[in-house]
Amino acid sequence: EHAWNTNFEELCAFKAENGHFIISTLYDEHKSLGYWVMNQRASYKKNTLSSDRIQQLNSIGFIWDLRNQRKGISLKVKNRFDELCAFKEQNGHCNVSTYDEQNTSLGQWVNHQRVFYKKNTLSSDRIQQLNSIGFIWDLRNQSK
C-alpha cells in the first residue's frame, strides 16, 4: 500500500512536470515508474486492480489505453512526432543526435524510425507523416 501510494505521488509529479503519462521503461530516468505504470495498465486490463486504485488514477486523468482508437496512432508516437516537430522548429532539421543529452530518447526514437524504414517495417502513414516535415531517411546520402 505504501509503495503504491509513493508511486502514485511520483506519477502525479511526473504528470505535473511533463503533461502526460507516457513514461519510457527504456531510456528515461523514470524507468521504475514506467514499469509501475505499465503494471497498473496490465492489472486494469486483467480486472485485478482494485476499484479504489482505479478511482485514484482516474481522478488525475490517467490514460488506460495508449491507443487512439480514432486514428490508430499510439499517443506515445504522436507525442514523439510532436516533439520532433518542436525540435525541427527550433533547430531547422530533424536530425536528432542520440548523444544530445537533452533529447536522448527523441534521438533514439528518430534512429529507430530510420532502422524500421530500412527494414521496410514502418507503416506508410508514419513514412508520410515524417516526409511531411522533411525527415531525412539516410543521413549518408543527405544532399546539402
C-alpha positions as CSV (number, residue, x, y, z in Angstrom):
1,E,0.0,0.0,0.0
2,H,2.8,2.4,1.0
3,A,4.8,1.6,-2.2
4,W,1.7,2.1,-4.4
5,N,1.0,5.5,-2.8
6,T,4.6,6.5,-3.3
7,N,4.5,5.6,-6.9
8,F,1.1,7.3,-7.3
9,E,2.6,10.5,-5.9
10,E,5.6,10.2,-8.2
11,L,3.2,9.8,-11.1
12,C,1.3,12.9,-10.1
13,A,4.6,14.8,-10.0
14,F,5.6,13.4,-13.4
15,K,2.3,14.5,-14.9
16,A,2.6,18.0,-13.5
17,E,6.1,18.3,-14.9
18,N,5.5,16.7,-18.3
19,G,1.8,17.0,-19.0
20,H,1.3,13.3,-19.9
21,F,1.5,9.8,-18.5
22,I,3.8,8.3,-21.2
23,I,6.8,7.1,-19.3
24,S,9.5,5.1,-21.1
25,T,10.9,2.0,-19.5
26,L,13.9,2.1,-21.7
27,Y,15.7,5.5,-21.7
28,D,14.2,7.8,-19.2
29,E,15.3,8.5,-15.6
30,H,11.8,7.4,-14.5
31,K,12.3,3.7,-15.6
32,S,10.8,2.2,-12.4
33,L,7.8,4.5,-12.6
34,G,7.4,3.4,-16.2
35,Y,7.2,-0.2,-15.1
36,W,4.8,0.6,-12.3
37,V,2.5,2.5,-14.8
38,M,2.8,-0.5,-17.2
39,N,1.7,-2.8,-14.4
40,Q,-1.2,-0.6,-13.5
41,R,-2.5,-0.8,-17.1
42,A,-1.9,-4.5,-17.2
43,S,-3.8,-5.1,-13.9
44,Y,-6.6,-2.9,-15.2
45,K,-6.9,-5.0,-18.4
46,K,-6.9,-8.2,-16.3
47,N,-9.5,-6.8,-14.0
48,T,-7.2,-7.3,-11.0
49,L,-6.8,-3.6,-10.0
50,S,-9.0,-2.5,-7.1
51,S,-11.7,0.0,-7.7
52,D,-10.1,2.4,-5.2
53,R,-6.9,2.4,-7.2
54,I,-8.8,2.8,-10.5
55,Q,-10.7,5.7,-9.0
56,Q,-7.5,7.3,-7.7
57,L,-5.8,7.0,-11.2
58,N,-9.0,8.2,-12.9
59,S,-9.0,11.3,-10.6
60,I,-5.8,12.5,-12.2
61,G,-6.9,11.8,-15.8
62,F,-4.9,8.7,-16.2
63,I,-5.0,7.2,-19.7
64,W,-5.6,3.4,-19.5
65,D,-5.2,2.7,-23.2
66,L,-2.4,4.4,-25.1
67,R,-4.0,3.7,-28.5
68,N,-6.0,6.5,-30.1
69,Q,-8.8,4.4,-31.5
70,R,-10.0,7.0,-33.9
71,K,-6.7,7.4,-35.7
72,G,-4.9,4.2,-34.8
73,I,-1.9,6.2,-33.8
74,S,-0.5,5.5,-30.4
75,L,-0.3,8.6,-28.1
76,K,3.4,7.8,-27.5
77,V,4.2,8.0,-31.2
78,K,2.1,11.2,-31.6
79,N,3.9,12.7,-28.6
80,R,7.3,11.8,-30.1
81,F,6.3,13.2,-33.5
82,D,5.1,16.5,-31.8
83,E,8.5,16.6,-30.0
84,L,10.3,16.1,-33.3
85,C,8.3,18.9,-34.9
86,A,9.2,21.2,-32.0
87,F,12.9,20.2,-32.3
88,K,12.8,20.9,-36.1
89,E,11.2,24.3,-35.5
90,Q,14.0,25.2,-33.0
91,N,16.9,23.7,-34.9
92,G,15.9,23.8,-38.6
93,H,16.3,20.0,-39.1
94,C,15.1,16.6,-37.9
95,N,18.5,15.0,-37.3
96,V,18.3,14.5,-33.5
97,S,21.5,13.0,-32.2
98,T,21.3,10.2,-29.6
99,Y,24.3,12.0,-28.0
100,D,22.3,15.1,-27.4
101,E,21.7,14.9,-23.6
102,Q,18.5,17.0,-23.7
103,N,17.0,14.8,-26.4
104,T,18.4,11.4,-25.9
105,S,15.1,9.5,-26.1
106,L,13.9,11.5,-29.0
107,G,17.2,10.8,-30.8
108,Q,16.7,7.1,-30.2
109,W,13.2,7.3,-31.4
110,V,14.3,9.1,-34.6
111,N,17.1,6.4,-35.1
112,H,14.5,3.6,-34.7
113,Q,12.3,5.2,-37.4
114,R,15.3,5.1,-39.8
115,V,16.0,1.4,-38.9
116,F,12.4,0.4,-39.3
117,Y,12.3,2.3,-42.6
118,K,15.4,0.4,-43.9
119,K,13.8,-2.9,-42.8
120,N,10.6,-1.9,-44.6
121,T,8.6,-2.3,-41.4
122,L,7.5,1.3,-41.0
123,S,3.8,2.0,-41.8
124,S,3.1,4.1,-44.9
125,D,1.2,6.5,-42.7
126,R,4.3,7.1,-40.5
127,I,6.5,7.5,-43.6
128,Q,4.1,10.1,-45.0
129,Q,3.9,11.8,-41.6
130,L,7.7,12.1,-41.3
131,N,8.1,13.0,-45.0
132,S,5.7,15.9,-44.4
133,I,8.2,17.6,-42.2
134,G,11.3,16.9,-44.4
135,F,12.6,13.9,-42.5
136,I,15.9,12.6,-43.9
137,W,15.9,8.8,-44.0
138,D,19.5,8.2,-45.0
139,L,22.0,10.7,-43.4
140,R,24.9,9.4,-45.6
141,N,23.1,10.4,-48.8
142,Q,22.0,13.8,-47.4
143,S,22.3,16.5,-50.1
144,K,23.4,19.9,-48.7
